[in-house]
Amino acid sequence: MPHYGLLREYRFEDLNTEDDIRGATIYGRNDEKLGKIDDVIFDHSTGGIKYVVVDSGGWFTHKKFLVPPQRLQASAEHDGDFAVNVDKQQIERFPRYKESDLESDEQWKGYEKQFDEAWHAGPVQHRKGTDHDITPTPDEMSEEPGSMGSQLTPSERAEIDSRIIPAGRDDVTIESSGAGIGARWLNFEDRLRQRRRDITQSCTTCTVGPASDRSSESPTQERKAV
């Protein structure tokens, strides 16, 4: 089972501030402001982002909630921010997110099951007659400015899908998660994949191991995740 963790206070010293997605605003249906990205939950072995952690700013009962990256797209109205096809009423049905659940495979698996069921429980979150999400197929993707459909051609999607590098190597792993949702996201996720071994070297519950080559970095160049 993949081991997931948070960035917490870790900062990429070689990443422009405007390229760090933490702090970006998330908008819901009808351009409703839902909150700001507070952190990301990522796979220690690949650096791929599993969820973004959104701080609601106070309106949500449980304060923070999660959004899978494949649900996000670049906001057409707000440069550098993101949009997701949910509203506050649906989010209120999400199970309570607790950071401590990440420390237990059993608890995390149980949380994800509840979370997935909450997504499907919405009035427009599954295809009629099936239990499949309404995430559009490539042919169904919108061609609106900033959407995934407007940014990736079929050949580009195929290339991205083919560029998956086995976990555990030092190469940057490219997966189909948030690809196509803007340069800010892509720059951030790319840097996360490059630095994943440094970020996770203090983790005692996974086998990613330390970076194989850190000669170009000073011991204080980057702050480590907690």
C-alpha positions in Angstrom: 0.0 0.0 0.0 1.4 3.5 -0.9 2.6 5.6 2.0 1.2 9.1 2.0 2.3 12.2 3.9 2.1 16.0 4.1 4.6 18.7 3.1 3.7 20.7 6.3 6.3 23.5 6.6 8.6 22.3 3.9 9.5 25.0 1.4 11.2 24.7 -2.0 14.0 27.3 -2.0 14.3 27.0 -5.8 10.6 27.4 -6.6 9.1 30.8 -7.2 6.6 31.8 -4.6 3.9 32.3 -7.2 4.5 28.7 -8.4 3.8 27.2 -4.9 0.1 26.1 -5.1 -0.2 26.4 -1.3 -2.2 29.6 -0.8 -4.0 29.3 -4.1 -7.8 29.8 -3.9 -10.2 27.1 -4.8 -13.5 28.1 -6.3 -16.6 25.9 -6.5 -19.8 26.1 -8.6 -20.9 29.5 -9.6 -17.5 30.9 -8.8 -18.1 30.4 -5.1 -15.0 30.7 -3.0 -14.4 27.5 -1.0 -11.0 28.1 0.6 -7.3 28.1 0.0 -4.9 25.2 -0.5 -3.2 24.6 2.8 -1.1 21.5 2.1 -0.9 18.5 -0.2 -1.1 14.8 0.6 1.4 13.0 -1.6 2.8 9.5 -2.3 6.2 9.2 -0.7 7.4 6.7 -3.3 6.5 8.7 -6.4 5.9 12.3 -5.3 2.5 12.2 -7.0 -0.2 14.3 -5.3 -3.1 12.3 -4.0 -5.2 15.2 -2.5 -4.9 18.9 -1.9 -5.9 20.0 1.6 -8.2 23.0 1.5 -8.6 25.3 4.5 -12.2 26.6 4.3 -11.4 29.7 6.3 -14.2 28.9 8.8 -17.4 28.3 6.9 -17.0 24.5 6.8 -18.0 22.5 10.0 -14.7 20.6 10.0 -12.6 23.5 8.8 -10.5 21.5 6.2 -11.4 19.2 3.4 -9.7 17.3 0.6 -10.0 17.5 -3.2 -8.4 15.0 -5.6 -6.2 16.7 -8.2 -8.1 15.1 -11.1 -11.2 17.1 -9.9 -9.4 20.4 -10.3 -9.0 22.7 -13.3 -7.5 26.1 -13.7 -9.9 28.9 -12.8 -11.1 30.7 -15.9 -11.9 33.8 -13.9 -8.9 33.9 -11.4 -5.4 33.6 -12.8 -3.3 31.1 -10.8 -6.2 29.7 -8.9 -8.3 26.5 -9.3 -11.9 25.4 -9.7 -13.8 22.3 -8.7 -17.3 21.2 -9.6 -18.7 21.1 -6.0 -20.6 23.4 -3.7 -20.6 24.0 0.0 -23.6 21.9 0.6 -21.9 18.9 -0.9 -18.7 19.5 1.0 -20.6 19.6 4.3 -21.3 15.9 3.7 -17.6 15.0 3.5 -16.3 13.0 6.4 -14.1 14.8 8.8 -10.5 14.9 7.7 -7.9 14.3 10.4 -4.1 14.4 9.8 -3.7 11.5 12.3 -5.5 9.1 10.0 -2.5 9.2 7.7 -0.5 7.5 10.4 -2.6 4.3 10.2 -3.1 2.4 6.9 -6.4 1.0 8.3 -7.8 4.4 9.4 -6.7 6.0 6.1 -8.3 3.3 4.1 -11.5 3.7 6.0 -11.5 7.5 5.6 -10.9 7.2 1.8 -13.9 4.8 1.6 -16.2 7.3 3.3 -14.7 10.2 1.3 -15.3 8.4 -2.0 -18.9 7.6 -1.0 -19.5 11.2 -0.2 -18.3 12.3 -3.7 -20.7 9.8 -5.3 -23.6 10.8 -3.0 -23.9 14.2 -4.7 -26.8 14.7 -7.2 -24.5 15.0 -10.2 -21.3 13.2 -9.1 -21.9 9.9 -11.0 -23.0 8.8 -14.4 -26.6 7.7 -14.7 -27.0 4.0 -14.3 -23.4 3.4 -13.2 -21.2 4.0 -10.1 -18.5 5.8 -12.2 -17.5 9.4 -11.5 -18.6 12.1 -13.9 -14.9 12.9 -14.6 -15.1 13.5 -18.4 -13.5 11.3 -21.0 -10.9 13.1 -23.3 -13.6 13.5 -26.0 -16.1 15.0 -23.4 -13.6 17.4 -21.9 -14.6 21.1 -22.1 -12.7 23.3 -24.5 -13.2 26.4 -22.3 -10.1 28.4 -21.6 -8.0 26.9 -18.8 -9.8 23.5 -18.8 -7.9 20.2 -19.2 -9.6 19.7 -22.6 -8.3 23.0 -24.0 -4.7 22.3 -22.9 -4.0 18.7 -23.9 -4.4 17.2 -27.4 -5.0 13.4 -27.6 -1.3 12.8 -28.5 -0.2 14.9 -25.5 -2.4 12.9 -23.2 -0.9 9.7 -24.7 2.6 11.0 -24.1 2.0 11.9 -20.5 0.4 8.5 -19.8 3.5 6.8 -21.4 6.1 8.7 -19.3 5.5 6.9 -16.0 8.7 6.0 -14.3 8.8 3.1 -11.8 8.6 4.1 -8.1 11.8 4.2 -6.1 14.0 5.7 -8.8 15.5 9.2 -8.7 13.9 10.3 -11.9 10.9 12.6 -11.9 7.8 10.5 -12.0 5.1 11.8 -14.4 1.5 10.5 -13.8 -1.9 11.5 -15.0 -3.2 13.5 -12.0 -3.4 17.2 -12.3 -1.8 17.5 -15.7 -3.3 20.2 -17.8 -4.5 22.5 -15.0 -1.9 25.2 -15.5 1.8 26.0 -15.2 1.5 26.8 -11.5 0.4 23.2 -10.7 2.8 21.5 -13.1 5.8 23.5 -11.8 4.9 22.7 -8.2 4.2 19.0 -8.8 7.4 18.6 -10.9 9.5 20.1 -8.0 7.8 17.8 -5.5 8.7 14.8 -7.5 12.3 15.9 -7.9 12.6 16.6 -4.1 10.6 13.7 -2.8 13.6 11.8 -1.4 14.8 14.8 0.6 11.3 15.6 1.8 10.7 12.0 3.1 14.2 11.1 4.4 13.1 11.4 8.0 10.0 9.2 7.5 10.3 6.0 9.6 7.3 4.2 8.1 8.2 3.9 4.4 11.2 2.7 2.4 11.8 5.6 0.0 15.2 6.3 1.5 17.4 9.4 1.3 18.2 11.2 -1.8 21.0 9.6 -3.8 22.7 12.8 -4.8 22.4 15.9 -2.6 25.9 17.3 -3.4 24.5 20.5 -4.9 22.5 21.4 -1.8 23.7 22.8 1.5 22.4 21.2 4.7 20.3 24.4 5.4 19.1 25.0 1.9 15.7 23.6 2.4 13.6 23.1 5.6 12.5 19.5 6.2 8.9 18.3 6.5 7.7 17.3 10.0 
